Each structure stands twice: as structure tokens, then as C-alpha cells.
Amino acid sequence: MKAPDIKKNIEIFLTPKRKKAHGRPIYRDEVTTCGLNIDKVDVKGKMWQLIYELYLRTDNFVSTHAAKCVETKELSFAARVKED
């Protein structure tokens, strides 16, 4: 599948037209209807434990030190909150 086709398929997750909240969740059923392949992860397994730990650390960071945090495998940046 080419990039423009992928972008068209996942448009509902890229724009607020259907999901109006900023922190909108993306559910498995919605993802599969977009033609994306996903793996179901056991919430008691090691992978989910790592994902949840990353979530907690990131949530703490953006709740105490930054307004935004974006990370990839190679890069990360944050918009820091000015402290008094």
C-alpha cells in the first residue's frame, strides 16, 4: 500500500472530524476497518507492562516538566513549561 492510500485509510485518526477530543483513543475495531494489521497484546504480558511503564513516565513528564513530548526510536523533543 502506498503512503497516500494509507493516509486516506487512517484519516479518521488524523483529523478531529470524527473524534473530537485531543486525547482521543484509537480502538482495535476501528483500526482493523482501516486496513491496518495490529497485534492483540495480553494486558498481563511483558509487552503491555513496558507500554504501561512508558505511558506512566511520559504522563508524569508532561504533567510536571513539559507541555508536550514527542518521541520516536531515534529522536525526541519536548516543549518545556516555564517554571517560576
WONORWO-V134659 format. One record per residue. N is the residue number from 1. RES is the residue in three letters. PHI is phi in radians with two decimals (NA if undefined). PSI is psi in whole degrees, 0 to 359 (999 if undefined). OMEGA is omega in whole degrees, -180 to 180 (none if undefined). Layout:
N/RES/PHI/PSI/OMEGA, N/RES/PHI/PSI/OMEGA
//
This chain:
1/MET/NA/137/-179, 2/LYS/-1.51/157/-176, 3/ALA/-0.92/315/179, 4/PRO/-1.08/325/179, 5/ASP/-1.20/319/178, 6/ILE/-1.09/314/-179, 7/LYS/-1.04/319/179, 8/LYS/-1.13/318/-179, 9/ASN/-1.14/326/-177, 10/ILE/-1.77/13/-178, 11/GLU/-0.93/325/-179, 12/ILE/-1.08/338/178, 13/PHE/-1.64/348/-177, 14/LEU/-1.68/340/-177, 15/THR/-2.16/155/180, 16/PRO/-1.46/12/-178, 17/LYS/-1.02/314/-177, 18/ARG/-1.72/319/180, 19/LYS/-1.86/103/-170, 20/LYS/-1.42/338/-177, 21/ALA/-1.47/148/179, 22/HIS/-1.09/317/-178, 23/GLY/-1.60/40/-175, 24/ARG/-1.14/129/178, 25/PRO/-1.30/155/176, 26/ILE/-2.06/114/-176, 27/TYR/-1.64/153/-176, 28/ARG/-0.97/316/-179, 29/ASP/-1.07/321/179, 30/GLU/-1.18/321/-179, 31/VAL/-1.14/316/-178, 32/THR/-1.17/330/178, 33/THR/-1.25/344/178, 34/CYS/-1.55/0/179, 35/GLY/1.48/14/179, 36/LEU/-1.64/143/177, 37/ASN/-1.62/131/179, 38/ILE/-2.30/159/175, 39/ASP/-1.87/135/174, 40/LYS/-1.43/128/-176, 41/VAL/-1.92/132/178, 42/ASP/-1.15/125/-178, 43/VAL/-1.17/347/177, 44/LYS/-1.77/3/-178, 45/GLY/-1.53/171/-178, 46/LYS/-1.10/318/-179, 47/MET/-1.05/313/-179, 48/TRP/-1.12/323/178, 49/GLN/-1.06/317/178, 50/LEU/-1.16/318/179, 51/ILE/-1.09/316/-179, 52/TYR/-1.16/322/177, 53/GLU/-1.10/316/177, 54/LEU/-1.07/317/178, 55/TYR/-1.02/312/-179, 56/LEU/-1.08/317/180, 57/ARG/-1.13/317/180, 58/THR/-1.17/317/178, 59/ASP/-1.06/317/178, 60/ASN/-1.09/316/-179, 61/PHE/-1.07/313/-178, 62/VAL/-1.36/348/176, 63/SER/-1.55/341/-175, 64/THR/-2.13/332/-173, 65/HIS/-2.23/340/-173, 66/ALA/-2.47/156/176, 67/ALA/-1.58/336/-177, 68/LYS/-2.68/144/177, 69/CYS/-2.43/127/179, 70/VAL/-2.22/128/-179, 71/GLU/-2.36/145/171, 72/THR/-2.21/184/178, 73/LYS/-1.06/323/-176, 74/GLU/-1.80/335/-172, 75/LEU/-2.32/160/170, 76/SER/-2.68/151/172, 77/PHE/-2.63/158/-180, 78/ALA/-2.47/145/171, 79/ALA/-1.66/108/-175, 80/ARG/-1.38/151/176, 81/VAL/-1.56/132/179, 82/LYS/-1.24/121/-180, 83/GLU/-1.59/142/180, 84/ASP/-1.35/999/none
//
